[in-house]
Amino acid sequence: MTIDYLSLKRITAMHADEIHEAVNRVVDGGWYLRGEATARFEEEYARYIGTKHCIGVANGLDALTLILRAYIIIGVLKEGDEVIVPANTFIATILAITENHLVPVLVEPSVDTFQIDDSQIERAITSRTCAIMLVHLYGRCAYTERIASICHAHNFLLLEDNAQAHGCFASVPDGSPSVKTGSLGHAAAHSFYPGKNLGALGDGGAVTTNDDQLAQVVRSIANYGSSSKYVFDYQGRNSRLDDIQAAVLSVKLKYLDADNARRQAIANYYIDHICNSLVRLPERSGSVYHIFPVLSAERDTLKHFLEENGVATAIHYPIPPHKQACYEDWHGLCLPITEQIHAQELSIPCYQAMTDAEVEAVAEIINRFTN
C-alpha cells in the first residue's frame, strides 16, 4: 500500500460533478472577475464564518498584507509599530508585517499546543506594540481569554491568520458553540490554496471583518486602489479572487464541516492507536487538523522509515522564520521551543479522502518504528 500525504485528486473527485457544473456555469456565463460567483461566495463565506464582510483576494499572503495596509491607511497603524506574532508561524505571516514596514515581535509557542504561549505575551509588549497577530497553526484555535484580555486592556488590534483553520470553532467566555476562528478579532486573513481544508483549484484568499471602513478600504486597495472605475483613492494592487475559484469554493464550502469531521475522526484514531515512546502526539483538541503534527527527536529517521513503508509525510516547517536568510538580523535570537518544534515536527497523512485501511496502516507502521 502506498499512502499519499495529501491527494488533491481524490479530494476533488469527492464532488467532481458539482465542481465541473459550477465551473462550466462561469465559463459559459462569460463573466470571470468580480462577477456573481465571487459575490455569492463572499456572502456565503461571511455567513459561515460569522462576520459582516468577506472580501475575496488573490491569496492568503495578500489577505494578511491588505489588512495591515488598510489599517495604516485608516490611521490605526503606522510604520514602525510592533505586531506580536508567534515565532513558529509560516513565513507569510511575517512577510505581511515587514512588507508594511511594521515590526514583528516573535513570541515562543507552547510545545503542547504549537500555538502562541499567552503567558509570554505581556513581557513582549513595548510602547510601540499595537497589535497581536494570532495564527491558528495546523488548524487549532490559538485564541484564549487571556489574549483577548490583553488586547482589551492595551487597546491592541486582535488579528487572525486563519489560513489553516477553516471551520474551526473557538472556545469563548459565553460558551457559544458557533463562534469560529476568523470572527474573533478585528479582522482575519484566509487562504484557499488547494491543499487547505477549504481549497480552490488555484490560489485564492479572503479577508473577513465586521469593520465597515476596513472592508471598504481592503476592497479598494485590492482593486488597484479604486472604489469606482478609473478613480483611484489609494496606491493599490491587483489582488482579486476570480469567479472560477469562487464557484469551486462555493461547492466545497457546503461539505467543509463534514470534511473537517472526517479529519477529526482520523486524528482521534491516531491519538487512540499510536503508541510509540519515540513519537509525541498532539493533544486531543477541537482542531480541524489541516495538519496532524507529531514530534520526534528521531524525526528524519522516522520520516525515512515511513517513506520506506509507503507512507508519504511532510515537515511544517524545516526552518523557522528567525533562521531564514531573508531575516538575517534575527539569526541571533534565542527561541528554543520554536527551534525544537521545527527540528522535530513531522506531518503524517490526515485528510478527508483517506480510507480507514490507510489510516490504520499509518498507525500500525508508526508503532513499528524503532531507533
GULO-573570 format. One record per residue (C-alpha): residue in three letters; z negated, y, x. Coordinates in steps of 0.5 Angstrom, whole numbers. Layout:
<atoms>
+--------+-------+-------+-------+
! residu !     Z !     Y !     X !
+--------+-------+-------+-------+
!    Ala !     Z !     Y !     X !
...
+--------+-------+-------+-------+
</atoms>
This chain:
<atoms>
+--------+-------+-------+-------+
! residu !     Z !     Y !     X !
+--------+-------+-------+-------+
!    Met !     0 !     0 !     0 !
!    Thr !     2 !     7 !     2 !
!    Ile !    -2 !    13 !    -1 !
!    Asp !     0 !    20 !     0 !
!    Tyr !    -5 !    25 !     1 !
!    Leu !    -1 !    29 !    -5 !
!    Ser !     5 !    27 !    -8 !
!    Leu !     8 !    33 !   -12 !
!    Lys !    14 !    29 !   -14 !
!    Arg !     9 !    25 !   -18 !
!    Ile !     5 !    31 !   -21 !
!    Thr !    12 !    34 !   -23 !
!    Ala !    14 !    27 !   -26 !
!    Met !     8 !    27 !   -31 !
!    His !    11 !    33 !   -35 !
!    Ala !    18 !    33 !   -33 !
!    Asp !    22 !    33 !   -39 !
!    Glu !    18 !    39 !   -41 !
!    Ile !    19 !    43 !   -35 !
!    His !    26 !    41 !   -35 !
!    Glu !    27 !    44 !   -42 !
!    Ala !    23 !    50 !   -40 !
!    Val !    27 !    52 !   -34 !
!    Asn !    33 !    51 !   -38 !
!    Arg !    31 !    56 !   -43 !
!    Val !    30 !    61 !   -38 !
!    Val !    37 !    59 !   -34 !
!    Asp !    41 !    59 !   -41 !
!    Gly !    37 !    66 !   -43 !
!    Gly !    40 !    70 !   -37 !
!    Trp !    33 !    74 !   -36 !
!    Tyr !    30 !    72 !   -30 !
!    Leu !    25 !    77 !   -28 !
!    Arg !    20 !    81 !   -32 !
!    Gly !    22 !    77 !   -38 !
!    Glu !    19 !    74 !   -44 !
!    Ala !    17 !    67 !   -40 !
!    Thr !    13 !    72 !   -35 !
!    Ala !    10 !    76 !   -40 !
!    Arg !     8 !    69 !   -44 !
!    Phe !     5 !    66 !   -38 !
!    Glu !     1 !    72 !   -37 !
!    Glu !    -2 !    73 !   -44 !
!    Glu !    -4 !    65 !   -44 !
!    Tyr !    -7 !    65 !   -37 !
!    Ala !   -11 !    71 !   -38 !
!    Arg !   -14 !    68 !   -44 !
!    Tyr !   -15 !    61 !   -41 !
!    Ile !   -19 !    65 !   -35 !
!    Gly !   -22 !    70 !   -40 !
!    Thr !   -20 !    76 !   -38 !
!    Lys !   -17 !    82 !   -41 !
!    His !   -11 !    82 !   -36 !
!    Cys !    -7 !    78 !   -32 !
!    Ile !    -1 !    81 !   -27 !
!    Gly !     4 !    76 !   -24 !
!    Val !     5 !    77 !   -17 !
!    Ala !     9 !    73 !   -12 !
!    Asn !     4 !    69 !    -8 !
!    Gly !    -4 !    69 !    -7 !
!    Leu !    -4 !    73 !    -1 !
!    Asp !     0 !    79 !    -5 !
!    Ala !    -5 !    78 !   -10 !
!    Leu !   -11 !    79 !    -5 !
!    Thr !    -8 !    84 !    -2 !
!    Leu !    -6 !    88 !    -8 !
!    Ile !   -13 !    88 !   -11 !
!    Leu !   -15 !    91 !    -5 !
!    Arg !   -10 !    96 !    -4 !
!    Ala !   -11 !    98 !   -11 !
!    Tyr !   -18 !   100 !   -10 !
!    Ile !   -16 !   104 !    -4 !
!    Ile !   -11 !   108 !    -9 !
!    Ile !   -16 !   109 !   -14 !
!    Gly !   -21 !   111 !    -9 !
!    Val !   -26 !   106 !   -10 !
!    Leu !   -25 !   103 !    -3 !
!    Lys !   -23 !   107 !     4 !
!    Glu !   -20 !   105 !    10 !
!    Gly !   -26 !   102 !    15 !
!    Asp !   -30 !   100 !     9 !
!    Glu !   -33 !    93 !    10 !
!    Val !   -32 !    87 !     6 !
!    Ile !   -37 !    81 !     7 !
!    Val !   -33 !    74 !     7 !
!    Pro !   -34 !    67 !     8 !
!    Ala !   -33 !    65 !    15 !
!    Asn !   -30 !    59 !    14 !
!    Thr !   -24 !    61 !     9 !
!    Phe !   -17 !    60 !     9 !
!    Ile !   -13 !    66 !    13 !
!    Ala !   -10 !    69 !     7 !
!    Thr !   -17 !    72 !     5 !
!    Ile !   -18 !    75 !    12 !
!    Leu !   -11 !    78 !    12 !
!    Ala !   -11 !    81 !     6 !
!    Ile !   -17 !    85 !     8 !
!    Thr !   -15 !    87 !    15 !
!    Glu !    -8 !    89 !    12 !
!    Asn !   -11 !    94 !     8 !
!    His !   -15 !    97 !    14 !
!    Leu !   -21 !    94 !    12 !
!    Val !   -26 !    91 !    16 !
!    Pro !   -28 !    83 !    15 !
!    Val !   -35 !    81 !    16 !
!    Leu !   -36 !    74 !    17 !
!    Val !   -42 !    70 !    14 !
!    Glu !   -43 !    63 !    15 !
!    Pro !   -43 !    58 !     9 !
!    Ser !   -47 !    52 !     7 !
!    Val !   -46 !    46 !    10 !
!    Asp !   -48 !    42 !     4 !
!    Thr !   -43 !    46 !    -1 !
!    Phe !   -38 !    49 !     4 !
!    Gln !   -39 !    56 !     0 !
!    Ile !   -42 !    62 !     3 !
!    Asp !   -49 !    62 !     4 !
!    Asp !   -52 !    67 !     0 !
!    Ser !   -59 !    67 !     4 !
!    Gln !   -55 !    70 !    10 !
!    Ile !   -51 !    76 !     6 !
!    Glu !   -56 !    81 !     6 !
!    Arg !   -57 !    81 !    13 !
!    Ala !   -50 !    83 !    14 !
!    Ile !   -50 !    89 !    10 !
!    Thr !   -49 !    96 !    13 !
!    Ser !   -48 !   103 !    11 !
!    Arg !   -40 !   101 !    10 !
!    Thr !   -41 !    95 !     6 !
!    Cys !   -37 !    96 !     0 !
!    Ala !   -35 !    89 !    -3 !
!    Ile !   -36 !    82 !    -3 !
!    Met !   -30 !    77 !    -3 !
!    Leu !   -32 !    70 !    -6 !
!    Val !   -28 !    64 !    -4 !
!    His !   -28 !    58 !    -9 !
!    Leu !   -26 !    54 !    -3 !
!    Tyr !   -24 !    47 !    -4 !
!    Gly !   -24 !    48 !   -12 !
!    Arg !   -32 !    49 !   -12 !
!    Cys !   -35 !    55 !   -15 !
!    Ala !   -38 !    60 !   -10 !
!    Tyr !   -42 !    65 !   -15 !
!    Thr !   -49 !    65 !   -15 !
!    Glu !   -54 !    69 !   -19 !
!    Arg !   -57 !    72 !   -12 !
!    Ile !   -50 !    74 !   -10 !
!    Ala !   -49 !    78 !   -17 !
!    Ser !   -56 !    81 !   -16 !
!    Ile !   -54 !    83 !    -9 !
!    Cys !   -47 !    87 !   -12 !
!    His !   -51 !    90 !   -17 !
!    Ala !   -57 !    93 !   -13 !
!    His !   -52 !    96 !    -8 !
!    Asn !   -46 !    97 !   -13 !
!    Phe !   -41 !    93 !    -9 !
!    Leu !   -35 !    90 !   -12 !
!    Leu !   -35 !    83 !   -13 !
!    Leu !   -28 !    80 !   -12 !
!    Glu !   -26 !    73 !   -12 !
!    Asp !   -21 !    69 !    -8 !
!    Asn !   -19 !    64 !   -14 !
!    Ala !   -13 !    61 !   -10 !
!    Gln !   -16 !    54 !   -10 !
!    Ala !   -21 !    53 !   -16 !
!    His !   -16 !    54 !   -23 !
!    Gly !   -20 !    52 !   -29 !
!    Cys !   -27 !    51 !   -25 !
!    Phe !   -33 !    53 !   -29 !
!    Ala !   -38 !    57 !   -27 !
!    Ser !   -46 !    57 !   -28 !
!    Val !   -48 !    64 !   -30 !
!    Pro !   -55 !    66 !   -33 !
!    Asp !   -54 !    66 !   -40 !
!    Gly !   -52 !    58 !   -39 !
!    Ser !   -45 !    59 !   -43 !
!    Pro !   -40 !    53 !   -41 !
!    Ser !   -34 !    57 !   -42 !
!    Val !   -34 !    62 !   -36 !
!    Lys !   -29 !    61 !   -31 !
!    Thr !   -28 !    63 !   -24 !
!    Gly !   -23 !    68 !   -24 !
!    Ser !   -27 !    72 !   -29 !
!    Leu !   -34 !    73 !   -25 !
!    Gly !   -33 !    79 !   -22 !
!    His !   -29 !    86 !   -22 !
!    Ala !   -22 !    82 !   -20 !
!    Ala !   -19 !    76 !   -18 !
!    Ala !   -13 !    73 !   -14 !
!    His !   -10 !    67 !   -16 !
!    Ser !    -5 !    62 !   -12 !
!    Phe !     0 !    58 !   -15 !
!    Tyr !     3 !    55 !    -9 !
!    Pro !     6 !    48 !   -11 !
!    Gly !     0 !    44 !    -8 !
!    Lys !    -5 !    48 !   -12 !
!    Asn !    -9 !    45 !   -18 !
!    Leu !    -4 !    49 !   -22 !
!    Gly !     2 !    49 !   -18 !
!    Ala !     9 !    52 !   -19 !
!    Leu !    15 !    49 !   -16 !
!    Gly !    15 !    55 !   -11 !
!    Asp !    11 !    61 !    -9 !
!    Gly !     7 !    65 !   -15 !
!    Gly !     1 !    68 !   -16 !
!    Ala !    -3 !    73 !   -20 !
!    Val !    -9 !    78 !   -21 !
!    Thr !   -14 !    77 !   -27 !
!    Thr !   -19 !    83 !   -28 !
!    Asn !   -22 !    87 !   -34 !
!    Asp !   -21 !    93 !   -31 !
!    Asp !   -15 !    97 !   -35 !
!    Gln !   -14 !   102 !   -29 !
!    Leu !   -14 !    97 !   -24 !
!    Ala !    -9 !    93 !   -28 !
!    Gln !    -4 !    98 !   -28 !
!    Val !    -4 !   100 !   -21 !
!    Val !    -3 !    93 !   -19 !
!    Arg !     2 !    92 !   -23 !
!    Ser !     6 !    99 !   -21 !
!    Ile !     5 !    97 !   -13 !
!    Ala !     7 !    90 !   -14 !
!    Asn !    14 !    93 !   -17 !
!    Tyr !    16 !    98 !   -11 !
!    Gly !    10 !   103 !   -14 !
!    Ser !    14 !   104 !   -20 !
!    Ser !    11 !   105 !   -27 !
!    Ser !    17 !   107 !   -30 !
!    Lys !    24 !   105 !   -28 !
!    Tyr !    26 !   109 !   -22 !
!    Val !    20 !   113 !   -22 !
!    Phe !    15 !   111 !   -16 !
!    Asp !     8 !   114 !   -16 !
!    Tyr !     6 !   109 !   -10 !
!    Gln !     9 !   107 !    -4 !
!    Gly !     9 !   100 !    -7 !
!    Arg !    12 !    93 !    -5 !
!    Asn !    16 !    88 !    -9 !
!    Ser !    12 !    82 !   -11 !
!    Arg !    13 !    79 !   -18 !
!    Leu !    13 !    72 !   -21 !
!    Asp !    19 !    70 !   -23 !
!    Asp !    21 !    67 !   -30 !
!    Ile !    23 !    60 !   -28 !
!    Gln !    16 !    60 !   -24 !
!    Ala !    12 !    63 !   -30 !
!    Ala !    16 !    58 !   -35 !
!    Val !    14 !    52 !   -31 !
!    Leu !     6 !    54 !   -30 !
!    Ser !     6 !    55 !   -38 !
!    Val !     8 !    48 !   -39 !
!    Lys !     3 !    46 !   -33 !
!    Leu !    -3 !    50 !   -36 !
!    Lys !    -3 !    46 !   -42 !
!    Tyr !    -5 !    40 !   -38 !
!    Leu !   -10 !    43 !   -33 !
!    Asp !   -16 !    41 !   -36 !
!    Ala !   -14 !    34 !   -37 !
!    Asp !   -11 !    34 !   -29 !
!    Asn !   -18 !    37 !   -27 !
!    Ala !   -22 !    32 !   -31 !
!    Arg !   -18 !    26 !   -27 !
!    Arg !   -19 !    30 !   -20 !
!    Gln !   -27 !    30 !   -22 !
!    Ala !   -26 !    22 !   -24 !
!    Ile !   -23 !    21 !   -18 !
!    Ala !   -28 !    25 !   -14 !
!    Asn !   -34 !    22 !   -17 !
!    Tyr !   -31 !    15 !   -16 !
!    Tyr !   -31 !    16 !    -8 !
!    Ile !   -38 !    19 !    -9 !
!    Asp !   -41 !    13 !   -12 !
!    His !   -37 !     8 !    -8 !
!    Ile !   -36 !    10 !    -1 !
!    Cys !   -42 !     8 !     3 !
!    Asn !   -41 !     9 !    11 !
!    Ser !   -46 !    13 !    15 !
!    Leu !   -40 !    16 !    19 !
!    Val !   -38 !    20 !    13 !
!    Arg !   -41 !    25 !    10 !
!    Leu !   -39 !    26 !     3 !
!    Pro !   -39 !    33 !    -1 !
!    Glu !   -45 !    34 !    -6 !
!    Arg !   -43 !    32 !   -13 !
!    Ser !   -42 !    39 !   -17 !
!    Gly !   -37 !    42 !   -22 !
!    Ser !   -32 !    43 !   -17 !
!    Val !   -25 !    42 !   -19 !
!    Tyr !   -23 !    38 !   -13 !
!    His !   -17 !    42 !   -10 !
!    Ile !   -19 !    38 !    -4 !
!    Phe !   -24 !    33 !    -3 !
!    Pro !   -27 !    34 !     4 !
!    Val !   -31 !    29 !     8 !
!    Leu !   -35 !    31 !    14 !
!    Ser !   -35 !    26 !    20 !
!    Ala !   -37 !    27 !    28 !
!    Glu !   -31 !    22 !    29 !
!    Arg !   -26 !    26 !    25 !
!    Asp !   -20 !    25 !    29 !
!    Thr !   -21 !    17 !    30 !
!    Leu !   -23 !    17 !    22 !
!    Lys !   -16 !    20 !    21 !
!    His !   -12 !    16 !    25 !
!    Phe !   -16 !     9 !    22 !
!    Leu !   -14 !    12 !    15 !
!    Glu !    -7 !    13 !    17 !
!    Glu !    -6 !     6 !    21 !
!    Asn !    -8 !     3 !    14 !
!    Gly !    -3 !     7 !    10 !
!    Val !    -8 !    13 !     7 !
!    Ala !    -5 !    20 !     9 !
!    Thr !   -10 !    25 !    10 !
!    Ala !   -10 !    33 !    12 !
!    Ile !   -15 !    38 !    15 !
!    His !   -17 !    44 !    12 !
!    Tyr !   -17 !    47 !    17 !
!    Pro !   -17 !    45 !    24 !
!    Ile !   -18 !    52 !    27 !
!    Pro !   -23 !    57 !    24 !
!    Pro !   -21 !    65 !    23 !
!    His !   -25 !    67 !    28 !
!    Lys !   -22 !    63 !    33 !
!    Gln !   -15 !    64 !    31 !
!    Ala !   -10 !    68 !    36 !
!    Cys !    -9 !    74 !    31 !
!    Tyr !   -16 !    75 !    31 !
!    Glu !   -17 !    75 !    39 !
!    Asp !   -23 !    80 !    38 !
!    Trp !   -27 !    75 !    34 !
!    His !   -27 !    70 !    39 !
!    Gly !   -34 !    71 !    42 !
!    Leu !   -37 !    71 !    35 !
!    Cys !   -42 !    65 !    34 !
!    Leu !   -41 !    62 !    28 !
!    Pro !   -44 !    54 !    29 !
!    Ile !   -44 !    52 !    22 !
!    Thr !   -37 !    54 !    21 !
!    Glu !   -34 !    51 !    27 !
!    Gln !   -38 !    45 !    25 !
!    Ile !   -34 !    44 !    19 !
!    His !   -27 !    46 !    22 !
!    Ala !   -29 !    41 !    27 !
!    Gln !   -31 !    35 !    22 !
!    Glu !   -27 !    36 !    16 !
!    Leu !   -22 !    31 !    13 !
!    Ser !   -19 !    32 !     6 !
!    Ile !   -18 !    25 !     3 !
!    Pro !   -13 !    24 !    -3 !
!    Cys !   -15 !    26 !    -9 !
!    Tyr !   -10 !    29 !   -14 !
!    Gln !    -9 !    27 !   -22 !
!    Ala !    -3 !    22 !   -21 !
!    Met !    -6 !    17 !   -17 !
!    Thr !    -7 !    10 !   -19 !
!    Asp !   -14 !     7 !   -20 !
!    Ala !   -12 !     2 !   -15 !
!    Glu !   -10 !     7 !   -10 !
!    Val !   -17 !    11 !   -11 !
!    Glu !   -21 !     4 !   -10 !
!    Ala !   -16 !     3 !    -4 !
!    Val !   -18 !     9 !    -1 !
!    Ala !   -26 !     8 !    -2 !
!    Glu !   -25 !     1 !     1 !
!    Ile !   -22 !     3 !     7 !
!    Ile !   -26 !     8 !     9 !
!    Asn !   -32 !     4 !     8 !
!    Arg !   -29 !    -1 !    13 !
!    Phe !   -29 !     5 !    19 !
!    Thr !   -33 !     4 !    25 !
!    Asn !   -33 !     8 !    31 !
+--------+-------+-------+-------+
</atoms>
